[in-house]
Amino acid sequence: MKRHSARMRPVRLRARLSPVDARRRQQHGWTLIEVLTVLIILAVVAAVGARLMSGMFQSYFAARDITSSDAQARVAFERMTRELRQIRSATATDLDVASAAQVRFIDMDGNGVCFYRDAATNRLMRSADGPATACGTTSAQPVADFVSGLTFFYYLNDGITTTATVASVYYVTVRVNVQDNDVSDTLRATIHPRNF
C-alpha cells in the first residue's frame, strides 16, 4: 500500500497591526516634533561649538600679540643694555643724566648714542646724538614698537641712592613698559658700565 504523505507547509502567522503601526509603516517622513527636536539639539551643539571656537580664536590672537610685542621689546632691550655697558666714561661730556626719559652718551668708539621714546608713535628710538645734541636730530631709527614708557635711573655705587651727578653714577637702571592691546609687560635691568 502506498502511502501518500502530505507536505506540510509552514504557516505564517500574521500579527494584526494596530492602526497607528499601520500608518507608520506607510509613512516615510518625520513628524513635526521629531524635526523640532533635531533642530533644537543642533542649535545647542552649534552654540557650544561657536563659544569654544571664539575662545580659541581669542586665545590665539592674545598669544600672538604677546609673542610679537614681547619678542620685539626684548630684542630692543638687550641692544640698549648692551650699548649702555659701552659708555666711555662717567664724565659730563660722555653721559647726560639730566633726563629720566632718555639717555645720551658717548660709546667706547667715540660715537654718540641716544635712546628715547617717541610719544607720538609709542616707539623706542635710537639716534646718533650724544650729550651735546638733542635726541632724534641725527639719523633716528625705531628700535621697538608698543613702548608705552621708558625710564632711566642713575645710582651711586651702593645701588640704592639715586644721583644726578654724572661723575658719581655707578649703575644705570632701565625700565621699559610695553603695551599691545590688552597685553602689558615691564622689562627692567640694572647695568654697570664697564668703564665706570
Residue, then its C-alpha position, 0 to 999 in steps of 0.5 A: m500500500k502506498r502511502h501518500s504523505a502530505r507536505m506540510r507547509p509552514v504557516r505564517l502567522r500574521a500579527r494584526l497591526s494596530p492602526v497607528d503601526a499601520r500608518r507608520r509603516q506607510q509613512h516615510g517622513w518625520t513628524l513635526i516634533e521629531v524635526l523640532t527636536v533635531l533642530i533644537i539639539l543642533a542649535v545647542v551643539a552649534a552654540v557650544g561649538a561657536r563659544l569654544m571656537s571664539g575662545m580659541f580664536q581669542s586665545y590665539f590672537a592674545a598669544r600672538d600679540i604677546t609673542s610679537s610685542d614681547a619678542q620685539a621689546r626684548v630684542a630692543f632691550e638687550r641692544m640698549t643694555r648692551e650699548l649702555r655697558q659701552i659708555r666711555s666714561a662717567t664724565a659730563t661730556d660722555l653721559d647726560v643724566a639730566s633726563a629720566a626719559q632718555v639717555r645720551f652718551i658717548d660709546m667706547d668708539g667715540n660715537g654718540v648714542c641716544f635712546y628715547r621714546d617717541a610719544a607720538t608713535n609709542r616707539l623706542m628710538r635710537s639716534a646718533d646724538g650724544p650729550a651735546t645734541a638733542c635726541g632724534t636730530t641725527s639719523a633716528q631709527p625705531v628700535a621697538d614698537f608698543v613702548s608705552g614708557l621708558t625710564f632711566f635711573y642713575y645710582l651711586n655705587d651702593g645701588i640704592t641712592t639715586t644721583a644726578t651727578v654724572a661723575s658719581v653714577y655707578y649703575v644705570t637702571v632701565r625700565v621699559n613698559v610695553q603695551d599691545n592691546d590688552v597685553s602689558d609687560t615691564l622689562r627692567a635691568t640694572i647695568h654697570p658700565r664697564n668703564f665706570 
